[in-house]
Amino acid sequence: MHIIKIIGILLLLALVALFTFQNTAVADIRFFMWTVSMSVSLMLLSSLFSGIVIGLFFSFLNTWRKNRREKNSGLSGASFPEAH
């Protein structure tokens, strides 16, 4: 199973490299009043990595909130003695 993951990662890296080498044309990117000239592959890769970072941030935030809720609910339940 470990070998399959490594092969998958290497395949994805090869596809990213192929994409990067095939899309070297320069394009103008306009955002509000700014204009930037950059290669299409660089623009798309930066968008991809920005999306990955944002997704990881929200995943971390969700996990942190979940752990915090579990910790707070465990403390509040433990403070009451059990009825016998």
mmCIF file of the N, C-alpha and C atoms, coordinates in Angstrom:
data_MODEL
# 
_entry.id   MODEL 
# 
loop_
_atom_site.group_PDB 
_atom_site.id 
_atom_site.type_symbol 
_atom_site.label_atom_id 
_atom_site.label_alt_id 
_atom_site.label_comp_id 
_atom_site.label_asym_id 
_atom_site.label_entity_id 
_atom_site.label_seq_id 
_atom_site.pdbx_PDB_ins_code 
_atom_site.Cartn_x 
_atom_site.Cartn_y 
_atom_site.Cartn_z 
_atom_site.occupancy 
_atom_site.B_iso_or_equiv 
_atom_site.pdbx_formal_charge 
_atom_site.auth_seq_id 
_atom_site.auth_comp_id 
_atom_site.auth_asym_id 
_atom_site.auth_atom_id 
_atom_site.pdbx_PDB_model_num 
ATOM 1   N N  . MET A 1 1  ? 0.829   -1.192 0.000   1.00 0.00 ? 1  MET A N  1 
ATOM 2   C CA . MET A 1 1  ? 0.000   0.000  0.000   1.00 0.00 ? 1  MET A CA 1 
ATOM 3   C C  . MET A 1 1  ? 0.871   1.252  0.000   1.00 0.00 ? 1  MET A C  1 
ATOM 4   N N  . HIS A 1 2  ? 1.998   1.195  0.699   1.00 0.00 ? 2  HIS A N  1 
ATOM 5   C CA . HIS A 1 2  ? 2.911   2.333  0.769   1.00 0.00 ? 2  HIS A CA 1 
ATOM 6   C C  . HIS A 1 2  ? 3.500   2.646  -0.607  1.00 0.00 ? 2  HIS A C  1 
ATOM 7   N N  . ILE A 1 3  ? 3.787   1.617  -1.372  1.00 0.00 ? 3  ILE A N  1 
ATOM 8   C CA . ILE A 1 3  ? 4.360   1.783  -2.717  1.00 0.00 ? 3  ILE A CA 1 
ATOM 9   C C  . ILE A 1 3  ? 3.338   2.464  -3.631  1.00 0.00 ? 3  ILE A C  1 
ATOM 10  N N  . ILE A 1 4  ? 2.079   2.138  -3.488  1.00 0.00 ? 4  ILE A N  1 
ATOM 11  C CA . ILE A 1 4  ? 1.029   2.747  -4.325  1.00 0.00 ? 4  ILE A CA 1 
ATOM 12  C C  . ILE A 1 4  ? 0.955   4.246  -4.073  1.00 0.00 ? 4  ILE A C  1 
ATOM 13  N N  . LYS A 1 5  ? 1.072   4.669  -2.825  1.00 0.00 ? 5  LYS A N  1 
ATOM 14  C CA . LYS A 1 5  ? 1.055   6.097  -2.504  1.00 0.00 ? 5  LYS A CA 1 
ATOM 15  C C  . LYS A 1 5  ? 2.250   6.814  -3.128  1.00 0.00 ? 5  LYS A C  1 
ATOM 16  N N  . ILE A 1 6  ? 3.416   6.195  -3.037  1.00 0.00 ? 6  ILE A N  1 
ATOM 17  C CA . ILE A 1 6  ? 4.622   6.803  -3.607  1.00 0.00 ? 6  ILE A CA 1 
ATOM 18  C C  . ILE A 1 6  ? 4.497   6.924  -5.124  1.00 0.00 ? 6  ILE A C  1 
ATOM 19  N N  . ILE A 1 7  ? 3.994   5.887  -5.770  1.00 0.00 ? 7  ILE A N  1 
ATOM 20  C CA . ILE A 1 7  ? 3.804   5.925  -7.218  1.00 0.00 ? 7  ILE A CA 1 
ATOM 21  C C  . ILE A 1 7  ? 2.788   7.001  -7.587  1.00 0.00 ? 7  ILE A C  1 
ATOM 22  N N  . GLY A 1 8  ? 1.726   7.122  -6.816  1.00 0.00 ? 8  GLY A N  1 
ATOM 23  C CA . GLY A 1 8  ? 0.719   8.152  -7.071  1.00 0.00 ? 8  GLY A CA 1 
ATOM 24  C C  . GLY A 1 8  ? 1.285   9.556  -6.934  1.00 0.00 ? 8  GLY A C  1 
ATOM 25  N N  . ILE A 1 9  ? 2.080   9.770  -5.916  1.00 0.00 ? 9  ILE A N  1 
ATOM 26  C CA . ILE A 1 9  ? 2.691   11.088 -5.707  1.00 0.00 ? 9  ILE A CA 1 
ATOM 27  C C  . ILE A 1 9  ? 3.667   11.405 -6.831  1.00 0.00 ? 9  ILE A C  1 
ATOM 28  N N  . LEU A 1 10 ? 4.482   10.424 -7.228  1.00 0.00 ? 10 LEU A N  1 
ATOM 29  C CA . LEU A 1 10 ? 5.430   10.639 -8.324  1.00 0.00 ? 10 LEU A CA 1 
ATOM 30  C C  . LEU A 1 10 ? 4.698   10.916 -9.637  1.00 0.00 ? 10 LEU A C  1 
ATOM 31  N N  . LEU A 1 11 ? 3.596   10.229 -9.868  1.00 0.00 ? 11 LEU A N  1 
ATOM 32  C CA . LEU A 1 11 ? 2.801   10.465 -11.070 1.00 0.00 ? 11 LEU A CA 1 
ATOM 33  C C  . LEU A 1 11 ? 2.223   11.875 -11.078 1.00 0.00 ? 11 LEU A C  1 
ATOM 34  N N  . LEU A 1 12 ? 1.705   12.312 -9.947  1.00 0.00 ? 12 LEU A N  1 
ATOM 35  C CA . LEU A 1 12 ? 1.170   13.679 -9.853  1.00 0.00 ? 12 LEU A CA 1 
ATOM 36  C C  . LEU A 1 12 ? 2.262   14.722 -10.053 1.00 0.00 ? 12 LEU A C  1 
ATOM 37  N N  . LEU A 1 13 ? 3.439   14.493 -9.482  1.00 0.00 ? 13 LEU A N  1 
ATOM 38  C CA . LEU A 1 13 ? 4.554   15.417 -9.670  1.00 0.00 ? 13 LEU A CA 1 
ATOM 39  C C  . LEU A 1 13 ? 4.989   15.475 -11.130 1.00 0.00 ? 13 LEU A C  1 
ATOM 40  N N  . ALA A 1 14 ? 4.980   14.338 -11.797 1.00 0.00 ? 14 ALA A N  1 
ATOM 41  C CA . ALA A 1 14 ? 5.329   14.308 -13.219 1.00 0.00 ? 14 ALA A CA 1 
ATOM 42  C C  . ALA A 1 14 ? 4.304   15.083 -14.045 1.00 0.00 ? 14 ALA A C  1 
ATOM 43  N N  . LEU A 1 15 ? 3.027   14.940 -13.710 1.00 0.00 ? 15 LEU A N  1 
ATOM 44  C CA . LEU A 1 15 ? 1.983   15.688 -14.427 1.00 0.00 ? 15 LEU A CA 1 
ATOM 45  C C  . LEU A 1 15 ? 2.106   17.190 -14.182 1.00 0.00 ? 15 LEU A C  1 
ATOM 46  N N  . VAL A 1 16 ? 2.437   17.581 -12.965 1.00 0.00 ? 16 VAL A N  1 
ATOM 47  C CA . VAL A 1 16 ? 2.631   19.000 -12.664 1.00 0.00 ? 16 VAL A CA 1 
ATOM 48  C C  . VAL A 1 16 ? 3.820   19.549 -13.437 1.00 0.00 ? 16 VAL A C  1 
ATOM 49  N N  . ALA A 1 17 ? 4.908   18.783 -13.507 1.00 0.00 ? 17 ALA A N  1 
ATOM 50  C CA . ALA A 1 17 ? 6.085   19.219 -14.261 1.00 0.00 ? 17 ALA A CA 1 
ATOM 51  C C  . ALA A 1 17 ? 5.760   19.339 -15.745 1.00 0.00 ? 17 ALA A C  1 
ATOM 52  N N  . LEU A 1 18 ? 5.044   18.381 -16.286 1.00 0.00 ? 18 LEU A N  1 
ATOM 53  C CA . LEU A 1 18 ? 4.638   18.433 -17.692 1.00 0.00 ? 18 LEU A CA 1 
ATOM 54  C C  . LEU A 1 18 ? 3.759   19.644 -17.962 1.00 0.00 ? 18 LEU A C  1 
ATOM 55  N N  . PHE A 1 19 ? 2.804   19.890 -17.088 1.00 0.00 ? 19 PHE A N  1 
ATOM 56  C CA . PHE A 1 19 ? 1.927   21.054 -17.216 1.00 0.00 ? 19 PHE A CA 1 
ATOM 57  C C  . PHE A 1 19 ? 2.734   22.348 -17.190 1.00 0.00 ? 19 PHE A C  1 
ATOM 58  N N  . THR A 1 20 ? 3.684   22.432 -16.292 1.00 0.00 ? 20 THR A N  1 
ATOM 59  C CA . THR A 1 20 ? 4.502   23.640 -16.150 1.00 0.00 ? 20 THR A CA 1 
ATOM 60  C C  . THR A 1 20 ? 5.321   23.903 -17.407 1.00 0.00 ? 20 THR A C  1 
ATOM 61  N N  . PHE A 1 21 ? 5.931   22.864 -17.968 1.00 0.00 ? 21 PHE A N  1 
ATOM 62  C CA . PHE A 1 21 ? 6.755   23.056 -19.159 1.00 0.00 ? 21 PHE A CA 1 
ATOM 63  C C  . PHE A 1 21 ? 5.933   23.358 -20.408 1.00 0.00 ? 21 PHE A C  1 
ATOM 64  N N  . GLN A 1 22 ? 4.678   22.910 -20.458 1.00 0.00 ? 22 GLN A N  1 
ATOM 65  C CA . GLN A 1 22 ? 3.856   23.143 -21.634 1.00 0.00 ? 22 GLN A CA 1 
ATOM 66  C C  . GLN A 1 22 ? 3.132   24.491 -21.606 1.00 0.00 ? 22 GLN A C  1 
ATOM 67  N N  . ASN A 1 23 ? 3.039   25.136 -20.457 1.00 0.00 ? 23 ASN A N  1 
ATOM 68  C CA . ASN A 1 23 ? 2.284   26.382 -20.343 1.00 0.00 ? 23 ASN A CA 1 
ATOM 69  C C  . ASN A 1 23 ? 3.185   27.517 -19.888 1.00 0.00 ? 23 ASN A C  1 
ATOM 70  N N  . THR A 1 24 ? 4.167   27.832 -20.696 1.00 0.00 ? 24 THR A N  1 
ATOM 71  C CA . THR A 1 24 ? 5.112   28.892 -20.333 1.00 0.00 ? 24 THR A CA 1 
ATOM 72  C C  . THR A 1 24 ? 4.750   30.240 -20.957 1.00 0.00 ? 24 THR A C  1 
ATOM 73  N N  . ALA A 1 25 ? 3.653   30.301 -21.682 1.00 0.00 ? 25 ALA A N  1 
ATOM 74  C CA . ALA A 1 25 ? 3.251   31.564 -22.305 1.00 0.00 ? 25 ALA A CA 1 
ATOM 75  C C  . ALA A 1 25 ? 2.940   32.599 -21.233 1.00 0.00 ? 25 ALA A C  1 
ATOM 76  N N  . VAL A 1 26 ? 3.259   33.853 -21.543 1.00 0.00 ? 26 VAL A N  1 
ATOM 77  C CA . VAL A 1 26 ? 3.028   34.942 -20.594 1.00 0.00 ? 26 VAL A CA 1 
ATOM 78  C C  . VAL A 1 26 ? 1.641   35.526 -20.831 1.00 0.00 ? 26 VAL A C  1 
ATOM 79  N N  . ALA A 1 27 ? 0.939   35.780 -19.742 1.00 0.00 ? 27 ALA A N  1 
ATOM 80  C CA . ALA A 1 27 ? -0.399  36.373 -19.822 1.00 0.00 ? 27 ALA A CA 1 
ATOM 81  C C  . ALA A 1 27 ? -0.464  37.545 -18.849 1.00 0.00 ? 27 ALA A C  1 
ATOM 82  N N  . ASP A 1 28 ? -1.313  38.508 -19.160 1.00 0.00 ? 28 ASP A N  1 
ATOM 83  C CA . ASP A 1 28 ? -1.542  39.640 -18.261 1.00 0.00 ? 28 ASP A CA 1 
ATOM 84  C C  . ASP A 1 28 ? -2.661  39.287 -17.295 1.00 0.00 ? 28 ASP A C  1 
ATOM 85  N N  . ILE A 1 29 ? -2.393  39.443 -16.028 1.00 0.00 ? 29 ILE A N  1 
ATOM 86  C CA . ILE A 1 29 ? -3.372  39.184 -14.981 1.00 0.00 ? 29 ILE A CA 1 
ATOM 87  C C  . ILE A 1 29 ? -3.817  40.534 -14.446 1.00 0.00 ? 29 ILE A C  1 
ATOM 88  N N  . ARG A 1 30 ? -5.115  40.798 -14.490 1.00 0.00 ? 30 ARG A N  1 
ATOM 89  C CA . ARG A 1 30 ? -5.641  42.073 -13.999 1.00 0.00 ? 30 ARG A CA 1 
ATOM 90  C C  . ARG A 1 30 ? -6.481  41.823 -12.757 1.00 0.00 ? 30 ARG A C  1 
ATOM 91  N N  . PHE A 1 31 ? -6.217  42.589 -11.724 1.00 0.00 ? 31 PHE A N  1 
ATOM 92  C CA . PHE A 1 31 ? -6.977  42.521 -10.476 1.00 0.00 ? 31 PHE A CA 1 
ATOM 93  C C  . PHE A 1 31 ? -7.160  43.938 -9.987  1.00 0.00 ? 31 PHE A C  1 
ATOM 94  N N  . PHE A 1 32 ? -8.396  44.410 -10.003 1.00 0.00 ? 32 PHE A N  1 
ATOM 95  C CA . PHE A 1 32 ? -8.735  45.802 -9.707  1.00 0.00 ? 32 PHE A CA 1 
ATOM 96  C C  . PHE A 1 32 ? -7.891  46.729 -10.567 1.00 0.00 ? 32 PHE A C  1 
ATOM 97  N N  . MET A 1 33 ? -6.973  47.464 -9.992  1.00 0.00 ? 33 MET A N  1 
ATOM 98  C CA . MET A 1 33 ? -6.186  48.411 -10.765 1.00 0.00 ? 33 MET A CA 1 
ATOM 99  C C  . MET A 1 33 ? -4.784  47.884 -11.086 1.00 0.00 ? 33 MET A C  1 
ATOM 100 N N  . TRP A 1 34 ? -4.436  46.710 -10.583 1.00 0.00 ? 34 TRP A N  1 
ATOM 101 C CA . TRP A 1 34 ? -3.110  46.159 -10.801 1.00 0.00 ? 34 TRP A CA 1 
ATOM 102 C C  . TRP A 1 34 ? -3.107  45.268 -12.035 1.00 0.00 ? 34 TRP A C  1 
ATOM 103 N N  . THR A 1 35 ? -2.011  45.283 -12.741 1.00 0.00 ? 35 THR A N  1 
ATOM 104 C CA . THR A 1 35 ? -1.797  44.377 -13.865 1.00 0.00 ? 35 THR A CA 1 
ATOM 105 C C  . THR A 1 35 ? -0.415  43.738 -13.700 1.00 0.00 ? 35 THR A C  1 
ATOM 106 N N  . VAL A 1 36 ? -0.388  42.413 -13.778 1.00 0.00 ? 36 VAL A N  1 
ATOM 107 C CA . VAL A 1 36 ? 0.855   41.671 -13.618 1.00 0.00 ? 36 VAL A CA 1 
ATOM 108 C C  . VAL A 1 36 ? 0.997   40.737 -14.820 1.00 0.00 ? 36 VAL A C  1 
ATOM 109 N N  . SER A 1 37 ? 2.201   40.670 -15.354 1.00 0.00 ? 37 SER A N  1 
ATOM 110 C CA . SER A 1 37 ? 2.488   39.717 -16.433 1.00 0.00 ? 37 SER A CA 1 
ATOM 111 C C  . SER A 1 37 ? 3.234   38.527 -15.836 1.00 0.00 ? 37 SER A C  1 
ATOM 112 N N  . MET A 1 38 ? 2.696   37.355 -16.035 1.00 0.00 ? 38 MET A N  1 
ATOM 113 C CA . MET A 1 38 ? 3.338   36.138 -15.538 1.00 0.00 ? 38 MET A CA 1 
ATOM 114 C C  . MET A 1 38 ? 2.935   34.960 -16.413 1.00 0.00 ? 38 MET A C  1 
ATOM 115 N N  . SER A 1 39 ? 3.674   33.873 -16.290 1.00 0.00 ? 39 SER A N  1 
ATOM 116 C CA . SER A 1 39 ? 3.349   32.690 -17.092 1.00 0.00 ? 39 SER A CA 1 
ATOM 117 C C  . SER A 1 39 ? 2.052   32.064 -16.580 1.00 0.00 ? 39 SER A C  1 
ATOM 118 N N  . VAL A 1 40 ? 1.355   31.439 -17.505 1.00 0.00 ? 40 VAL A N  1 
ATOM 119 C CA . VAL A 1 40 ? 0.077   30.815 -17.165 1.00 0.00 ? 40 VAL A CA 1 
ATOM 120 C C  . VAL A 1 40 ? 0.281   29.716 -16.128 1.00 0.00 ? 40 VAL A C  1 
ATOM 121 N N  . SER A 1 41 ? 1.328   28.929 -16.279 1.00 0.00 ? 41 SER A N  1 
ATOM 122 C CA . SER A 1 41 ? 1.564   27.838 -15.340 1.00 0.00 ? 41 SER A CA 1 
ATOM 123 C C  . SER A 1 41 ? 1.851   28.366 -13.936 1.00 0.00 ? 41 SER A C  1 
ATOM 124 N N  . LEU A 1 42 ? 2.614   29.447 -13.837 1.00 0.00 ? 42 LEU A N  1 
ATOM 125 C CA . LEU A 1 42 ? 2.902   30.022 -12.524 1.00 0.00 ? 42 LEU A CA 1 
ATOM 126 C C  . LEU A 1 42 ? 1.634   30.551 -11.867 1.00 0.00 ? 42 LEU A C  1 
ATOM 127 N N  . MET A 1 43 ? 0.780   31.179 -12.659 1.00 0.00 ? 43 MET A N  1 
ATOM 128 C CA . MET A 1 43 ? -0.478  31.692 -12.117 1.00 0.00 ? 43 MET A CA 1 
ATOM 129 C C  . MET A 1 43 ? -1.380  30.562 -11.615 1.00 0.00 ? 43 MET A C  1 
ATOM 130 N N  . LEU A 1 44 ? -1.509  29.514 -12.416 1.00 0.00 ? 44 LEU A N  1 
ATOM 131 C CA . LEU A 1 44 ? -2.364  28.398 -12.005 1.00 0.00 ? 44 LEU A CA 1 
ATOM 132 C C  . LEU A 1 44 ? -1.774  27.631 -10.823 1.00 0.00 ? 44 LEU A C  1 
ATOM 133 N N  . LEU A 1 45 ? -0.460  27.445 -10.800 1.00 0.00 ? 45 LEU A N  1 
ATOM 134 C CA . LEU A 1 45 ? 0.163   26.749 -9.670  1.00 0.00 ? 45 LEU A CA 1 
ATOM 135 C C  . LEU A 1 45 ? 0.059   27.561 -8.389  1.00 0.00 ? 45 LEU A C  1 
ATOM 136 N N  . SER A 1 46 ? 0.205   28.879 -8.500  1.00 0.00 ? 46 SER A N  1 
ATOM 137 C CA . SER A 1 46 ? 0.055   29.703 -7.295  1.00 0.00 ? 46 SER A CA 1 
ATOM 138 C C  . SER A 1 46 ? -1.387  29.676 -6.793  1.00 0.00 ? 46 SER A C  1 
ATOM 139 N N  . SER A 1 47 ? -2.348  29.628 -7.715  1.00 0.00 ? 47 SER A N  1 
ATOM 140 C CA . SER A 1 47 ? -3.753  29.496 -7.304  1.00 0.00 ? 47 SER A CA 1 
ATOM 141 C C  . SER A 1 47 ? -3.994  28.153 -6.625  1.00 0.00 ? 47 SER A C  1 
ATOM 142 N N  . LEU A 1 48 ? -3.396  27.100 -7.182  1.00 0.00 ? 48 LEU A N  1 
ATOM 143 C CA . LEU A 1 48 ? -3.541  25.764 -6.598  1.00 0.00 ? 48 LEU A CA 1 
ATOM 144 C C  . LEU A 1 48 ? -2.973  25.720 -5.177  1.00 0.00 ? 48 LEU A C  1 
ATOM 145 N N  . PHE A 1 49 ? -1.754  26.206 -5.017  1.00 0.00 ? 49 PHE A N  1 
ATOM 146 C CA . PHE A 1 49 ? -1.125  26.161 -3.701  1.00 0.00 ? 49 PHE A CA 1 
ATOM 147 C C  . PHE A 1 49 ? -1.814  27.082 -2.698  1.00 0.00 ? 49 PHE A C  1 
ATOM 148 N N  . SER A 1 50 ? -2.342  28.207 -3.169  1.00 0.00 ? 50 SER A N  1 
ATOM 149 C CA . SER A 1 50 ? -3.116  29.080 -2.282  1.00 0.00 ? 50 SER A CA 1 
ATOM 150 C C  . SER A 1 50 ? -4.364  28.356 -1.800  1.00 0.00 ? 50 SER A C  1 
ATOM 151 N N  . GLY A 1 51 ? -5.028  27.640 -2.700  1.00 0.00 ? 51 GLY A N  1 
ATOM 152 C CA . GLY A 1 51 ? -6.209  26.866 -2.319  1.00 0.00 ? 51 GLY A CA 1 
ATOM 153 C C  . GLY A 1 51 ? -5.882  25.758 -1.337  1.00 0.00 ? 51 GLY A C  1 
ATOM 154 N N  . ILE A 1 52 ? -4.749  25.106 -1.538  1.00 0.00 ? 52 ILE A N  1 
ATOM 155 C CA . ILE A 1 52 ? -4.328  24.055 -0.612  1.00 0.00 ? 52 ILE A CA 1 
ATOM 156 C C  . ILE A 1 52 ? -4.066  24.630 0.776   1.00 0.00 ? 52 ILE A C  1 
ATOM 157 N N  . VAL A 1 53 ? -3.372  25.764 0.837   1.00 0.00 ? 53 VAL A N  1 
ATOM 158 C CA . VAL A 1 53 ? -3.065  26.388 2.130   1.00 0.00 ? 53 VAL A CA 1 
ATOM 159 C C  . VAL A 1 53 ? -4.352  26.827 2.826   1.00 0.00 ? 53 VAL A C  1 
ATOM 160 N N  . ILE A 1 54 ? -5.269  27.424 2.086   1.00 0.00 ? 54 ILE A N  1 
ATOM 161 C CA . ILE A 1 54 ? -6.542  27.862 2.678   1.00 0.00 ? 54 ILE A CA 1 
ATOM 162 C C  . ILE A 1 54 ? -7.340  26.651 3.167   1.00 0.00 ? 54 ILE A C  1 
ATOM 163 N N  . GLY A 1 55 ? -7.362  25.581 2.369   1.00 0.00 ? 55 GLY A N  1 
ATOM 164 C CA . GLY A 1 55 ? -8.065  24.366 2.782   1.00 0.00 ? 55 GLY A CA 1 
ATOM 165 C C  . GLY A 1 55 ? -7.464  23.746 4.024   1.00 0.00 ? 55 GLY A C  1 
ATOM 166 N N  . LEU A 1 56 ? -6.143  23.696 4.100   1.00 0.00 ? 56 LEU A N  1 
ATOM 167 C CA . LEU A 1 56 ? -5.485  23.157 5.294   1.00 0.00 ? 56 LEU A CA 1 
ATOM 168 C C  . LEU A 1 56 ? -5.759  24.019 6.522   1.00 0.00 ? 56 LEU A C  1 
ATOM 169 N N  . PHE A 1 57 ? -5.796  25.338 6.321   1.00 0.00 ? 57 PHE A N  1 
ATOM 170 C CA . PHE A 1 57 ? -6.086  26.235 7.430   1.00 0.00 ? 57 PHE A CA 1 
ATOM 171 C C  . PHE A 1 57 ? -7.479  25.967 7.994   1.00 0.00 ? 57 PHE A C  1 
ATOM 172 N N  . PHE A 1 58 ? -8.486  25.865 7.107   1.00 0.00 ? 58 PHE A N  1 
ATOM 173 C CA . PHE A 1 58 ? -9.845  25.629 7.586   1.00 0.00 ? 58 PHE A CA 1 
ATOM 174 C C  . PHE A 1 58 ? -9.999  24.232 8.171   1.00 0.00 ? 58 PHE A C  1 
ATOM 175 N N  . SER A 1 59 ? -9.278  23.258 7.650   1.00 0.00 ? 59 SER A N  1 
ATOM 176 C CA . SER A 1 59 ? -9.303  21.920 8.223   1.00 0.00 ? 59 SER A CA 1 
ATOM 177 C C  . SER A 1 59 ? -8.711  21.925 9.629   1.00 0.00 ? 59 SER A C  1 
ATOM 178 N N  . PHE A 1 60 ? -7.578  22.626 9.792   1.00 0.00 ? 60 PHE A N  1 
ATOM 179 C CA . PHE A 1 60 ? -6.959  22.755 11.110  1.00 0.00 ? 60 PHE A CA 1 
ATOM 180 C C  . PHE A 1 60 ? -7.890  23.477 12.078  1.00 0.00 ? 60 PHE A C  1 
ATOM 181 N N  . LEU A 1 61 ? -8.529  24.547 11.595  1.00 0.00 ? 61 LEU A N  1 
ATOM 182 C CA . LEU A 1 61 ? -9.447  25.311 12.437  1.00 0.00 ? 61 LEU A CA 1 
ATOM 183 C C  . LEU A 1 61 ? -10.626 24.453 12.883  1.00 0.00 ? 61 LEU A C  1 
ATOM 184 N N  . ASN A 1 62 ? -11.166 23.657 11.965  1.00 0.00 ? 62 ASN A N  1 
ATOM 185 C CA . ASN A 1 62 ? -12.287 22.778 12.298  1.00 0.00 ? 62 ASN A CA 1 
ATOM 186 C C  . ASN A 1 62 ? -11.862 21.724 13.320  1.00 0.00 ? 62 ASN A C  1 
ATOM 187 N N  . THR A 1 63 ? -10.696 21.132 13.141  1.00 0.00 ? 63 THR A N  1 
ATOM 188 C CA . THR A 1 63 ? -10.198 20.128 14.089  1.00 0.00 ? 63 THR A CA 1 
ATOM 189 C C  . THR A 1 63 ? -9.945  20.755 15.453  1.00 0.00 ? 63 THR A C  1 
ATOM 190 N N  . TRP A 1 64 ? -9.374  21.953 15.460  1.00 0.00 ? 64 TRP A N  1 
ATOM 191 C CA . TRP A 1 64 ? -9.098  22.640 16.717  1.00 0.00 ? 64 TRP A CA 1 
ATOM 192 C C  . TRP A 1 64 ? -10.401 22.941 17.463  1.00 0.00 ? 64 TRP A C  1 
ATOM 193 N N  . ARG A 1 65 ? -11.410 23.422 16.736  1.00 0.00 ? 65 ARG A N  1 
ATOM 194 C CA . ARG A 1 65 ? -12.707 23.706 17.379  1.00 0.00 ? 65 ARG A CA 1 
ATOM 195 C C  . ARG A 1 65 ? -13.343 22.433 17.923  1.00 0.00 ? 65 ARG A C  1 
ATOM 196 N N  . LYS A 1 66 ? -13.261 21.345 17.160  1.00 0.00 ? 66 LYS A N  1 
ATOM 197 C CA . LYS A 1 66 ? -13.832 20.077 17.600  1.00 0.00 ? 66 LYS A CA 1 
ATOM 198 C C  . LYS A 1 66 ? -13.145 19.585 18.873  1.00 0.00 ? 66 LYS A C  1 
ATOM 199 N N  . ASN A 1 67 ? -11.820 19.640 18.896  1.00 0.00 ? 67 ASN A N  1 
ATOM 200 C CA . ASN A 1 67 ? -11.078 19.206 20.090  1.00 0.00 ? 67 ASN A CA 1 
ATOM 201 C C  . ASN A 1 67 ? -11.394 20.090 21.286  1.00 0.00 ? 67 ASN A C  1 
ATOM 202 N N  . ARG A 1 68 ? -11.542 21.378 21.033  1.00 0.00 ? 68 ARG A N  1 
ATOM 203 C CA . ARG A 1 68 ? -11.860 22.300 22.116  1.00 0.00 ? 68 ARG A CA 1 
ATOM 204 C C  . ARG A 1 68 ? -13.249 22.020 22.687  1.00 0.00 ? 68 ARG A C  1 
ATOM 205 N N  . ARG A 1 69 ? -14.224 21.748 21.803  1.00 0.00 ? 69 ARG A N  1 
ATOM 206 C CA . ARG A 1 69 ? -15.580 21.417 22.260  1.00 0.00 ? 69 ARG A CA 1 
ATOM 207 C C  . ARG A 1 69 ? -15.572 20.133 23.081  1.00 0.00 ? 69 ARG A C  1 
ATOM 208 N N  . GLU A 1 70 ? -14.834 19.114 22.614  1.00 0.00 ? 70 GLU A N  1 
ATOM 209 C CA . GLU A 1 70 ? -14.754 17.849 23.348  1.00 0.00 ? 70 GLU A CA 1 
ATOM 210 C C  . GLU A 1 70 ? -14.095 18.043 24.707  1.00 0.00 ? 70 GLU A C  1 
ATOM 211 N N  . LYS A 1 71 ? -13.069 18.865 24.754  1.00 0.00 ? 71 LYS A N  1 
ATOM 212 C CA . LYS A 1 71 ? -12.375 19.119 26.013  1.00 0.00 ? 71 LYS A CA 1 
ATOM 213 C C  . LYS A 1 71 ? -13.297 19.850 26.987  1.00 0.00 ? 71 LYS A C  1 
ATOM 214 N N  . ASN A 1 72 ? -14.011 20.869 26.502  1.00 0.00 ? 72 ASN A N  1 
ATOM 215 C CA . ASN A 1 72 ? -14.912 21.630 27.365  1.00 0.00 ? 72 ASN A CA 1 
ATOM 216 C C  . ASN A 1 72 ? -16.101 20.794 27.820  1.00 0.00 ? 72 ASN A C  1 
ATOM 217 N N  . SER A 1 73 ? -16.631 19.939 26.956  1.00 0.00 ? 73 SER A N  1 
ATOM 218 C CA . SER A 1 73 ? -17.762 19.103 27.363  1.00 0.00 ? 73 SER A CA 1 
ATOM 219 C C  . SER A 1 73 ? -17.307 18.036 28.351  1.00 0.00 ? 73 SER A C  1 
ATOM 220 N N  . GLY A 1 74 ? -16.090 17.552 28.210  1.00 0.00 ? 74 GLY A N  1 
ATOM 221 C CA . GLY A 1 74 ? -15.563 16.567 29.151  1.00 0.00 ? 74 GLY A CA 1 
ATOM 222 C C  . GLY A 1 74 ? -15.321 17.160 30.513  1.00 0.00 ? 74 GLY A C  1 
ATOM 223 N N  . LEU A 1 75 ? -14.871 18.401 30.578  1.00 0.00 ? 75 LEU A N  1 
ATOM 224 C CA . LEU A 1 75 ? -14.629 19.057 31.858  1.00 0.00 ? 75 LEU A CA 1 
ATOM 225 C C  . LEU A 1 75 ? -15.929 19.388 32.568  1.00 0.00 ? 75 LEU A C  1 
ATOM 226 N N  . SER A 1 76 ? -16.926 19.847 31.824  1.00 0.00 ? 76 SER A N  1 
ATOM 227 C CA . SER A 1 76 ? -18.185 20.216 32.473  1.00 0.00 ? 76 SER A CA 1 
ATOM 228 C C  . SER A 1 76 ? -18.918 18.976 32.984  1.00 0.00 ? 76 SER A C  1 
ATOM 229 N N  . GLY A 1 77 ? -18.811 17.849 32.271  1.00 0.00 ? 77 GLY A N  1 
ATOM 230 C CA . GLY A 1 77 ? -19.451 16.619 32.713  1.00 0.00 ? 77 GLY A CA 1 
ATOM 231 C C  . GLY A 1 77 ? -18.757 16.009 33.905  1.00 0.00 ? 77 GLY A C  1 
ATOM 232 N N  . ALA A 1 78 ? -17.452 16.199 34.016  1.00 0.00 ? 78 ALA A N  1 
ATOM 233 C CA . ALA A 1 78 ? -16.682 15.605 35.110  1.00 0.00 ? 78 ALA A CA 1 
ATOM 234 C C  . ALA A 1 78 ? -16.857 16.388 36.418  1.00 0.00 ? 78 ALA A C  1 
ATOM 235 N N  . SER A 1 79 ? -17.318 17.627 36.327  1.00 0.00 ? 79 SER A N  1 
ATOM 236 C CA . SER A 1 79 ? -17.444 18.421 37.536  1.00 0.00 ? 79 SER A CA 1 
ATOM 237 C C  . SER A 1 79 ? -18.671 18.060 38.354  1.00 0.00 ? 79 SER A C  1 
ATOM 238 N N  . PHE A 1 80 ? -19.625 17.326 37.758  1.00 0.00 ? 80 PHE A N  1 
ATOM 239 C CA . PHE A 1 80 ? -20.814 16.925 38.497  1.00 0.00 ? 80 PHE A CA 1 
ATOM 240 C C  . PHE A 1 80 ? -20.629 15.513 39.032  1.00 0.00 ? 80 PHE A C  1 
ATOM 241 N N  . PRO A 1 81 ? -20.902 15.320 40.319  1.00 0.00 ? 81 PRO A N  1 
ATOM 242 C CA . PRO A 1 81 ? -20.770 13.969 40.872  1.00 0.00 ? 81 PRO A CA 1 
ATOM 243 C C  . PRO A 1 81 ? -21.889 13.073 40.352  1.00 0.00 ? 81 PRO A C  1 
ATOM 244 N N  . GLU A 1 82 ? -21.580 11.800 40.218  1.00 0.00 ? 82 GLU A N  1 
ATOM 245 C CA . GLU A 1 82 ? -22.587 10.842 39.743  1.00 0.00 ? 82 GLU A CA 1 
ATOM 246 C C  . GLU A 1 82 ? -23.509 10.486 40.879  1.00 0.00 ? 82 GLU A C  1 
ATOM 247 N N  . ALA A 1 83 ? -24.792 10.338 40.540  1.00 0.00 ? 83 ALA A N  1 
ATOM 248 C CA . ALA A 1 83 ? -25.777 9.946  41.546  1.00 0.00 ? 83 ALA A CA 1 
ATOM 249 C C  . ALA A 1 83 ? -25.748 8.428  41.711  1.00 0.00 ? 83 ALA A C  1 
ATOM 250 N N  . HIS A 1 84 ? -25.738 7.962  42.969  1.00 0.00 ? 84 HIS A N  1 
ATOM 251 C CA . HIS A 1 84 ? -25.692 6.510  43.220  1.00 0.00 ? 84 HIS A CA 1 
ATOM 252 C C  . HIS A 1 84 ? -26.988 6.036  43.737  1.00 0.00 ? 84 HIS A C  1 
# 
